[in-house]
């Protein structure tokens, strides 16, 4: 069942907002659980910090590194099916992980399978929010992403309680059952009604043979048929149309059909039926064009620089968050106290994500100014953390401050992506952003463990994390300095051909 486009910014949009918030909440619980779970893995399976760090690293990485795959899946299957598949994958991954007794098994199940499940859910959140909200878009993104902050708020105490009551195996099993509720939220994601319109651009056919065109991807229409597509045709005119055969297909019988849309009687569509072999070749070429057109977002320089900034942010973020419980214990805190640091971060995170969305709604405040400020302040907090991390109270202060400044950047991802690319490119672009995040997430914990092993000074891991965020802030500032490049659609108008352009709005 589809929902009318009159529900944008109202009506069923609030149901979508609640569903997206729930998806992000579930994803936040699972994404921020490896840090607390890592202590139990060290105690019950293998006492090697470098090896156990790969579990959280792969979980973080799979959640984001497979973003392009999630984007392509969502563009084909839709938001509802994508979210439900994500919930099913997390259940399967965590259930199998509860029976694993090796680091490698946990990496594959808890890390890879469950990580890809929350990857699908997060990609859905970014897309459906942009589809159902226009005027309140930035605020809606802030509310949805605040679900991740609530997940961070709950993750530490919840996982610690499950570990104390049911040990590692039982905690993984129950956590998988909790994550399966993503399927319930996914059921409420109904698609918007599709509104289609067609435009035909007619240009002189006097084109040089060496001109680089996409003629193989577009059918040839007769002059009479092309002219009629500029005005509403009558039944008599439709019946009288006959396509003019080209030299290449003189022996092929073709029929031109024109149909109107039920949603918009004034819009109509033309397509040419041809023999089975030609239609099959045309369909294959169309699919190839569609696949390659998905990568056109990589031509946008500003988008590439933003991805670099995102990668540096997650590189430092993952190193700091994953090692925080163990680092706090090294400074004298108990395991329960170390777990509550995530609660402190969650308090600041919820506040930051909502406020960042409200600030982003103000047209006078550029998104990149907020991005530069958040990453820069977070970097300073991480670099100075070793100087005031010797007591539990100061660790709690760090948790609140870091959660307040570092988590607001999650809210800005959606609006910034919408600002850098066209609306039809958002699912794929969002996937590439998650891929960049995955590179940082998958490298952060192992690199921080490697630094600790070489220096035997845990403080250096936070100096490394803070440095990464400072460079992320500099990269974000460069995005505003680079000129905008005009993005083109999947089929560009070329000289010497009639191009049928379908505008599908979801």
C-alpha positions in Angstrom: 0.0 0.0 0.0 1.4 3.4 -1.0 1.0 6.6 0.8 -0.1 9.9 -0.8 2.5 12.6 -1.3 0.2 14.9 0.7 1.7 13.2 3.7 5.1 14.9 3.3 5.9 16.9 6.4 2.6 15.7 8.0 0.2 12.8 8.4 1.9 9.5 7.8 5.3 11.2 7.9 5.1 11.1 11.7 4.7 7.3 11.6 7.8 7.1 9.4 9.6 9.3 11.9 8.8 6.9 14.7 9.8 3.9 12.7 13.1 5.5 11.6 13.8 6.5 15.3 13.3 2.9 16.3 15.6 1.6 13.6 18.3 4.0 14.7 17.8 3.2 18.4 18.2 -0.6 17.7 21.2 0.1 15.5 22.8 2.3 18.2 22.5 -0.4 20.9 24.3 -3.0 18.8 26.8 -0.6 17.3 28.0 0.6 20.8 27.9 -2.7 22.5 31.3 -4.2 21.4 33.3 -1.9 23.8 31.5 -3.3 26.8 31.3 -6.8 25.4 35.0 -6.8 24.7 35.8 -7.1 28.4 33.8 -10.3 28.6 35.5 -11.6 25.5 38.9 -11.0 27.1 37.8 -12.9 30.2 36.0 -15.8 28.6 37.6 -16.5 25.2 41.0 -15.0 24.7 43.0 -12.4 26.6 44.6 -10.7 23.6 43.4 -7.0 23.1 44.6 -6.8 19.5 42.7 -9.9 18.4 39.5 -9.0 20.3 39.5 -5.5 19.0 38.8 -7.0 15.5 35.3 -8.0 16.6 34.2 -4.5 17.3 36.2 -3.2 14.3 34.5 -5.6 11.9 31.1 -4.8 13.5 31.7 -1.0 13.0 33.2 -1.6 9.6 30.5 -3.8 8.2 27.8 -1.4 9.5 29.3 1.2 7.2 31.7 -0.3 4.8 28.9 -2.2 3.0 27.0 1.1 2.6 27.1 1.1 -1.2 25.7 -2.5 -1.3 22.9 -1.4 1.1 22.1 1.6 -1.1 21.8 -0.6 -4.2 19.6 -3.1 -2.3 17.3 -0.4 -1.1 17.0 1.2 -4.5 15.8 -2.1 -5.9 13.9 -3.7 -3.0 12.5 -0.6 -1.2 12.9 0.7 2.3 10.4 -1.8 4.0 12.1 -5.0 2.7 15.6 -3.6 3.4 14.8 -2.8 7.0 13.2 -6.2 7.6 16.1 -8.0 6.1 18.4 -6.0 8.3 16.5 -7.1 11.4 16.6 -10.7 10.3 20.4 -10.6 9.7 21.1 -9.2 13.2 19.0 -11.9 14.8 20.8 -14.7 12.8 24.2 -13.1 13.4 23.8 -12.7 17.2 22.1 -16.1 17.6 25.0 -17.9 15.9 27.5 -15.8 17.8 26.1 -17.0 21.1 27.4 -20.5 20.2 30.9 -19.3 19.0 33.9 -20.0 21.2 36.6 -18.4 19.1 37.6 -14.9 18.0 37.3 -15.8 14.3 33.7 -17.1 14.8 32.7 -13.9 16.6 34.3 -11.8 13.9 32.2 -13.5 11.2 28.8 -13.5 13.2 28.8 -10.7 15.7 31.0 -8.6 13.5 30.2 -9.2 9.8 26.6 -10.6 9.7 25.1 -8.4 12.5 27.1 -5.4 11.3 25.6 -5.7 7.8 22.2 -5.9 9.4 22.5 -2.6 11.1 24.0 -1.2 7.9 20.8 -1.9 6.1 18.7 -0.3 8.8 20.9 2.9 9.0 20.8 3.3 5.2 17.0 3.1 5.4 16.8 5.8 8.1 18.8 8.3 6.0 16.7 7.8 2.9 13.1 7.7 4.2 13.6 10.7 6.3 14.6 12.8 3.2 11.6 11.4 1.3 8.9 12.2 3.8 10.2 15.6 5.1 10.9 18.8 3.2 10.4 21.9 5.3 11.2 20.1 8.6 13.9 17.9 7.0 16.9 18.8 9.2 14.9 18.6 12.4 13.5 15.3 11.3 17.0 14.0 10.7 18.0 15.2 14.2 15.1 13.3 15.8 15.8 10.1 13.9 19.5 10.2 14.6 18.7 10.9 18.3 17.6 7.3 18.3 21.2 6.3 18.0 22.0 8.5 21.0 19.3 6.7 23.0 20.9 3.4 21.9 24.3 4.7 23.2 22.6 5.7 26.4 21.1 2.2 26.9 23.9 0.1 25.4 26.4 0.3 28.3 24.1 -0.6 31.3 22.0 -3.0 29.3 25.0 -5.1 28.0 26.7 -5.0 31.4 23.5 -6.3 33.1 23.1 -9.1 30.5 26.7 -10.1 31.0 26.4 -10.3 34.8 23.2 -12.3 34.6 23.7 -14.6 31.6 27.4 -14.4 30.7 28.7 -13.8 27.2 26.6 -16.5 25.4 23.3 -15.5 26.9 23.9 -11.8 26.5 24.5 -12.3 22.7 21.4 -14.3 22.3 19.1 -11.9 24.1 20.7 -8.9 22.4 19.9 -10.6 19.0 16.2 -11.0 20.1 16.0 -7.3 21.0 17.5 -6.3 17.6 14.9 -8.4 15.8 12.4 -5.6 16.6 13.8 -3.8 13.6 11.5 -5.9 11.5 8.5 -4.5 13.4 9.6 -0.9 12.7 10.3 -1.8 9.1 6.7 -2.9 8.5 5.5 0.7 8.9 7.7 2.0 6.1 5.2 2.4 3.3 6.4 3.9 0.0 5.1 7.2 -1.3 3.0 7.3 -4.4 5.0 7.6 -7.6 4.4 10.6 -9.7 5.7 10.2 -13.2 6.1 12.7 -16.0 7.8 12.5 -19.3 9.6 15.0 -21.4 11.0 14.6 -24.9 13.9 16.8 -26.1 14.2 17.0 -29.9 17.6 18.2 -31.3 18.8 18.3 -34.8 20.1 15.0 -36.1 23.1 16.6 -37.9 25.7 15.2 -35.6 29.2 14.1 -36.4 29.7 10.3 -36.3 32.6 10.6 -33.9 30.5 12.4 -31.3 30.3 10.5 -28.0 26.7 9.8 -27.4 24.5 7.4 -25.5 22.3 6.5 -28.6 22.4 2.8 -27.8 20.6 3.5 -24.6 17.7 5.5 -26.2 15.2 4.5 -28.8 14.6 6.5 -32.1 11.2 8.1 -32.5 9.6 9.4 -35.7 9.3 13.1 -36.1 5.5 13.0 -35.9 5.6 10.9 -32.7 8.2 13.3 -31.2 6.1 16.4 -32.0 3.0 14.9 -30.4 4.8 14.3 -27.2 5.0 18.0 -26.7 1.2 18.3 -26.5 -1.7 16.2 -25.4 -2.5 13.8 -28.3 -6.0 13.0 -29.5 -7.2 9.4 -30.0 -7.2 10.0 -33.8 -3.6 11.2 -33.7 -2.4 8.3 -31.6 -4.0 5.9 -34.0 -2.3 7.5 -37.0 1.3 7.5 -35.7 3.7 5.3 -37.4 7.4 5.2 -36.4 9.9 6.0 -39.1 12.4 3.1 -39.5 16.1 4.0 -39.4 18.7 2.5 -41.7 19.8 0.1 -39.0 16.3 -1.4 -38.3 14.6 -1.1 -41.7 13.6 -4.8 -41.5 12.3 -4.6 -38.0 8.6 -4.0 -37.2 8.1 -1.4 -34.5 5.0 -0.1 -32.8 4.7 3.1 -30.9 2.5 3.0 -27.8 1.4 6.1 -25.8 -0.2 5.7 -22.4 -1.4 8.1 -19.8 -0.8 8.0 -16.0 -3.8 7.4 -13.7 -2.2 9.8 -11.2 -1.7 12.6 -13.7 -3.9 12.4 -16.9 -1.9 15.2 -18.4 1.3 13.2 -18.4 1.8 10.5 -20.9 4.6 8.1 -21.8 5.9 6.7 -25.1 7.8 3.5 -25.7 8.6 1.4 -28.7 7.9 -2.3 -28.9 10.3 -4.2 -31.1 11.2 -7.9 -31.7 12.3 -9.9 -28.7 16.0 -9.9 -29.5 16.2 -6.1 -29.8 14.2 -5.6 -26.6 16.5 -8.0 -24.7 19.6 -6.1 -25.9 18.0 -2.8 -25.1 17.1 -4.0 -21.6 20.7 -5.2 -21.0 22.2 -1.9 -22.2 19.7 0.0 -20.0 20.7 -2.0 -16.9 24.4 -1.4 -17.7 23.7 2.3 -18.0 21.9 2.2 -14.7 24.7 0.5 -12.8 27.4 2.9 -14.1 25.2 5.9 -13.5 25.1 5.0 -9.8 28.8 6.0 -9.6 28.3 9.5 -11.0 28.3 10.9 -7.5 32.1 10.3 -7.4 32.5 13.0 -10.0 31.6 15.6 -7.3 34.8 16.9 -5.7 33.0 18.3 -2.7 31.4 15.0 -2.1 34.8 13.2 -2.2 36.4 15.7 0.3 33.4 15.2 2.6 33.9 11.5 2.5 37.6 12.0 3.5 36.4 14.1 6.5 34.0 11.4 7.5 36.6 8.7 7.2 39.0 10.6 9.5 36.2 11.3 12.0 35.2 7.6 12.3 38.9 6.5 12.5 39.4 8.6 15.7 35.8 7.9 16.9 36.0 4.1 16.7 39.5 4.1 18.4 38.3 6.2 21.3 34.8 4.6 21.9 35.9 1.0 21.5 38.8 1.3 24.0 37.0 3.6 26.5 35.7 0.9 28.9 39.1 -0.9 29.1 41.0 2.4 29.3 38.8 3.6 32.2 39.5 0.3 34.0 43.2 0.9 33.5 42.8 4.3 35.2 41.1 2.7 38.3 37.4 2.5 37.5 35.4 -0.6 38.1 33.7 -2.5 35.1 30.3 -1.2 36.1 31.6 2.4 36.3 33.4 2.0 32.9 30.1 0.9 31.4 28.2 3.9 32.7 30.6 6.1 30.7 28.5 5.2 27.7 25.4 6.4 29.5 27.1 9.7 30.1 27.9 9.9 26.4 24.3 8.9 25.6 23.0 11.9 27.6 25.1 14.3 25.6 24.5 12.5 22.4 20.7 12.7 22.5 20.9 16.4 23.3 23.5 17.0 20.6 21.6 15.2 17.8 18.4 17.0 18.4 19.9 20.4 18.8 22.2 19.9 15.8 19.1 19.1 13.7 17.4 22.3 14.9 20.5 24.4 14.2 20.8 22.8 10.8 17.2 24.0 10.1 18.3 27.6 10.3 19.2 28.7 6.8 21.7 31.2 8.2 23.9 28.4 9.6 25.8 26.4 7.0 26.0 22.7 7.6 29.8 22.7 7.1 30.3 25.3 9.8 28.6 22.9 12.3 30.6 20.0 11.0 33.9 21.9 11.4 33.0 23.0 14.9 31.8 19.6 16.1 34.9 17.7 14.8 37.4 20.3 16.0 36.1 20.5 19.6 35.8 16.7 19.8 39.4 16.4 18.7 40.6 18.7 21.4 38.6 16.8 24.0 40.2 13.5 22.9 43.8 14.9 22.8 43.4 16.3 26.3 41.6 13.4 27.9 44.8 11.6 29.2 45.4 14.7 31.3 42.1 14.5 33.3 41.2 10.8 33.1 42.6 9.7 36.5 39.3 9.8 38.4 35.8 8.4 37.7 34.2 11.9 38.0 36.4 13.5 35.4 35.8 10.5 33.1 32.1 11.1 33.4 32.7 14.8 32.5 34.6 13.6 29.5 31.7 11.3 28.5 29.1 14.0 28.7 31.2 16.6 26.8 32.4 14.2 24.1 28.9 12.8 23.6 27.6 16.3 23.2 30.1 17.5 20.6 31.0 14.3 18.7 27.5 12.8 18.1 25.9 15.9 16.5 27.8 15.0 13.3 25.5 12.0 12.8 22.6 14.4 12.4 24.4 16.4 9.7 25.1 13.4 7.4 21.7 13.4 5.9 21.3 17.1 5.2 24.9 17.4 3.9 24.4 14.5 1.5 21.2 16.0 0.2 23.1 19.3 -0.3 26.0 17.7 -2.2 24.1 15.4 -4.6 20.7 15.3 -6.4 17.7 13.6 -4.7 17.7 10.6 -7.0 21.4 9.9 -6.1 20.8 10.0 -2.3 20.5 6.2 -1.7 23.8 5.5 -3.5 25.5 8.6 -2.1 24.4 7.7 1.4 25.9 4.3 0.8 29.3 5.8 -0.3 29.3 7.9 2.9 28.7 4.8 4.9 31.6 3.1 3.0 33.9 5.9 4.0 32.7 5.6 7.6 33.4 1.9 7.4 37.0 2.4 6.4 37.6 4.5 9.5 35.6 2.2 11.8 37.4 -0.9 10.7 40.9 0.5 11.0 40.4 2.6 14.2 40.4 -0.1 17.0 43.2 -2.3 15.6 45.4 0.8 14.9 44.9 2.0 18.5 45.7 -1.4 19.8 48.8 -1.5 17.7 49.9 1.9 19.0 49.4 0.6 22.6 51.4 -2.5 21.9 54.4 -0.6 20.5 54.4 2.2 23.1 52.9 0.4 26.1 51.3 3.8 26.9 47.5 3.7 26.6 47.3 7.5 26.5 48.8 7.6 23.0 45.7 6.0 21.6 43.6 9.0 22.6 46.3 11.4 21.2 46.0 9.5 17.9 42.2 9.7 18.0 42.2 13.4 18.7 44.6 14.1 15.9 42.3 12.2 13.4 39.4 14.4 14.4 41.4 17.6 14.0 42.3 16.6 10.4 38.7 15.7 9.9 37.7 19.3 10.9 40.3 20.7 8.4 38.9 18.5 5.6 35.3 19.6 6.3 36.5 23.2 6.0 37.9 22.5 2.6 34.4 21.4 1.3 33.2 24.9 1.6 36.2 26.2 -0.3 35.7 24.0 -3.3 33.3 25.2 -6.0 30.1 23.2 -6.6 30.0 21.0 -9.7 26.7 20.6 -11.6 25.4 17.1 -11.3 23.7 15.5 -14.3 21.1 12.9 -14.5 21.7 9.3 -15.6 20.9 10.1 -19.3 22.3 13.4 -20.6 20.9 15.2 -23.6 23.2 14.6 -26.6 23.2 16.4 -29.9 21.6 14.5 -32.8 19.1 12.3 -30.9 15.6 12.3 -29.4 15.9 11.5 -25.6 13.1 10.3 -23.5 13.6 11.3 -19.9 11.5 9.8 -17.2 11.4 11.7 -13.9 10.3 9.4 -11.1 9.7 11.1 -7.8 9.4 8.9 -4.7 
